[in-house]
Amino acid sequence: MEFVIVTGISGAGKTSALHALEDIGFYCVDNIPPALLSTFYELCEKSSDERMKRAAVVLDVRVGNSFDDFTAAVDKLRKENRAFKILFLDAANDVIIRRFRATRRKHPLFPDSSLYTIDEAVGIERELFAKLKMSSDYLIDTTFLSSAQLKDRVTTLFIGNEISSLSVTCMSFGFKYGVPTEADLMFDVRCLPNPFYIEELKYQTGLDAPVRDYVMKWPQTVGVRERIFDFVDYTLPLYKGEGKSMLLIAIGCTGGKHRSVALTQALYDHLSENKNKVAVQHRDIDKV
């Protein structure tokens, strides 16, 4: 049985993540009372309905004053040796605050907005979640992700049946748009020749053959590519041996359209050929 607890900071995308899980066949329950978590797990485990053998629940601060019950319910599952994973959604404070203000929603931790500002509520929520975040199996930072990109990340993690296997995501990004803070490994390829300054290549991307060929033809690129591949090949078995469930490898250049895209796609192809569970995401490829 696969059982996923979706949690994290309010406004980070838990609802979108739950919808993505539902789309790939999970039986989903939003805002389940903590006291029912163990009971619901047992019902799913004993159910003859195959749809309930892949279940996902959202637990978050909407439980209000019973947040201690929340952590106790998760701890109880661990003590009972139940097999489950925790997916934690997070985002930068300024992005969370901007999302709340854009939707004009009240923060669920303090629905009486006269008590705390959104800024204060987010800070308190982070303190409550600090321990749980550290013990989560999957962490997705949605600061720079669109809803579609978040759906792709969640789908990649859980679309297979082997929930315990290591899922690798290769992500290209542009340093000018911010670094992916959840990256486990990060490589900077701004040292390589830049096709941005070649007029006929400027408006293409690293997925286009002329740009890819330009980036890959240089001895510097060959050296960097081989060293990245060697390092990743060496460390992947170590991460698997450690029991890690998710690995995000980020490769960045200035704008996230040319060099990082070409190298990230090459790494994805390399890992795919070696039968790894891997996905690719070009975070900033469509940004101007």
C-alpha positions, 0 to 999 in steps of 0.5 A: 500500500502507498500512503502519502501525507501532504503537508507544509506551509499554507499557500505553498501549493498543497491543494495543487499537489493533492489534485496531481495525486488524484489525477494519477490514481490516489484516493485523496482526502483533504484536511482529515482530523488528526485523530482519524489518521491511524483509523483511516490508514487501517481502513485503506489497508484492509479495504478490498477496494484497490483504489484505496491502496494508494491514498493521500491525505492533507494534514495542515494548520487548519486543525487549529488548536489541535496541532499537537494532535497532528504531530502525535498522529504522525508519530503514532503511525511511525510507532506502529511501523506503518509504511508512509511518506511525507510530502512537504510543500514550502515557498519563500515568505514573500511569495507566500504573502503575495499569494495570500494577498492576491487571493484575499484569503485569511491565513488558516492558522488565525482566521481572525486577522485582527490578531496577527498579520499574514507575515506574523502568521507565516512565521509562527506556522514555520516554527510549528512545522520546523521539526516535521519539515526536517523529517519529511521524505519529499520537499518541494519548494514552489517559490519559482514553480508554476502550477503545471510545473508543480504537478509535473514534480508531484507526478514524477515522484508518485506515478510509479508503484515503487514509492520507496525507490529513489526519484531523481529530478534534473532541473535547469534554472537561471541564476537571475531568477533565483536558485532552487533552494531544495536542490540536493546537488547544484552545478554552475555552468556559467563558466561555459561559452554562452550562445546568448551572444550569437545572434542566430542562437539567442532566441532559441533554447538548449533543446534546439539542435543548433544551441545544443551543438554549440554548447557541447562542441567546446572542450570546456563543456566536454570536461564539465559534462564528464565530471558532472556525470561521474560525480552523479554516477558515483553518488546515486548509489550512496543516496540510494543506500542511505534510503533517500527517496528524492534527489533534485539535481540543479544545473544553472546558467545565467538565464536558464535557457541555453547552457543549463538546459543543454547540460540538464537534458544531457544528464537526464538522457544519461540517467535514463539510459542507465535505467534510473527513475528520472524526470527533467524540468526546465524551470526558466526556459520560457521566461523572457 
